[in-house]
Amino acid sequence: MKYKYLSRAEEYAQSCRKSGLLANKAGFFRQSKITPKEYDGFVRSNPDEAALIDALFEDEALNADTKKLSATVLNLYMKYRFGYGEKDAEGYTVESGHDGEDAE
């Protein structure tokens, strides 16, 4: 399968690694001259490739040189860009039978 943007995203990420920068979608769009609207249309018609690109940028962030990047900034980026810390606990309940209460 031929991908439209994945190889460009990989090249961008590699150049960022060499420069000590964090690869991200905004920089990728700017370097590749892709508008967000154009990319949104691409995502709708190519969800598999878009998921691979997201995984690439997520991996780059997870493996970023934290000596050059604030942990706070990285944590916020991971939370808002990739949903870290936002997992819903739906379907789980906590029951306690302490203090002599019946746990039934």
Order of alpha helices (4+ residues) and beta strands (2+ residues): alpha-alpha-alpha-alpha-alpha
